[in-house]
Structure formats: structure tokens, C-alpha cells
Amino acid sequence: MTIYQADGTETVMTQSGTIARYLAKRFNLAGRTMSEAAVCDETLEVCKEWLSELLKVMFAAEADVIL
């Protein structure tokens, strides 16, 4: 499980997407405009969906894998 505690606060975050967005905003990497921010969010969501599908394939039973 991913855990991040914001510097100098009692705030603890446990969701990887939340942590990624928080850090992107903190280090000015979340986009300068609403459109750029949307592209950043979209990229994060695509990566999460891709990883989810990849893990399904990696851990599928041999009988379920289509080669």
C-alpha cells in the first residue's frame, strides 16, 4: 500500500492517484491551465487502467490466458 504524509502536516494519503495529483500540484507539474490539468489527469487515469489490465493478464490462470 502506498502511503504519503504531507510535509509538516498530519495529513496522510493512501491512494496513489491522490498522492500523484497532490505532488504534481505541489511541484507545479499539474498543468498551467485547466486544459493542461485535464491532460495530466487523463494521463494518470490511462496509466491506472493500463496497469489494471496488465495485472489481470499477468496473474490470470493459465487456462484463462489466450496466446
C-alpha positions as CSV (number, residue, x, y, z in Angstrom):
1,M,0.0,0.0,0.0
2,T,1.3,3.4,-0.9
3,I,1.3,6.0,1.9
4,Y,2.4,9.6,1.9
5,Q,2.4,12.1,4.7
6,A,2.4,15.7,3.6
7,D,5.4,17.6,5.0
8,G,4.7,19.5,8.2
9,T,1.1,18.3,8.4
10,E,-0.9,15.4,9.9
11,T,-2.4,14.7,6.5
12,V,-1.8,11.1,5.4
13,M,-2.8,10.0,1.9
14,T,-3.2,6.4,0.9
15,Q,-4.5,6.4,-2.6
16,S,-1.8,6.5,-5.3
17,G,-3.9,8.8,-7.6
18,T,-4.5,11.3,-4.9
19,I,-0.8,11.3,-4.0
20,A,0.3,11.7,-7.6
21,R,-2.1,14.6,-8.1
22,Y,-1.0,16.2,-4.8
23,L,2.7,16.0,-5.7
24,A,2.0,17.3,-9.3
25,K,0.3,20.3,-7.9
26,R,3.0,20.8,-5.2
27,F,5.8,20.8,-7.7
28,N,3.9,22.8,-10.4
29,L,3.6,19.8,-12.7
30,A,-0.2,19.6,-12.9
31,G,-0.6,22.0,-15.8
32,R,-0.8,25.8,-16.1
33,T,-4.3,25.8,-17.5
34,M,-7.5,23.8,-16.9
35,S,-6.9,22.1,-20.3
36,E,-3.3,21.1,-19.3
37,A,-4.5,19.8,-15.9
38,A,-7.2,17.7,-17.7
39,V,-4.5,16.1,-19.9
40,C,-2.4,15.3,-16.8
41,D,-5.5,13.8,-15.1
42,E,-6.3,11.8,-18.3
43,T,-2.7,10.5,-18.5
44,L,-2.9,9.3,-14.9
45,E,-6.2,7.6,-15.5
46,V,-4.9,5.9,-18.6
47,C,-1.8,4.6,-16.8
48,K,-4.0,3.2,-14.0
49,E,-6.4,1.5,-16.4
50,W,-3.4,0.1,-18.4
51,L,-1.8,-1.2,-15.2
52,S,-5.0,-2.8,-14.1
53,E,-5.4,-4.7,-17.3
54,L,-1.7,-5.7,-17.3
55,L,-2.0,-7.2,-13.8
56,K,-5.1,-9.2,-14.9
57,V,-3.1,-10.8,-17.7
58,M,0.0,-11.3,-15.5
59,F,-1.9,-13.1,-12.8
60,A,-4.6,-14.9,-14.8
61,A,-4.8,-18.7,-14.5
62,E,-3.0,-20.4,-17.4
63,A,-6.4,-21.7,-18.7
64,D,-7.7,-18.2,-19.0
65,V,-4.7,-16.8,-20.9
66,I,-5.2,-16.7,-24.7
67,L,-1.9,-16.8,-26.6
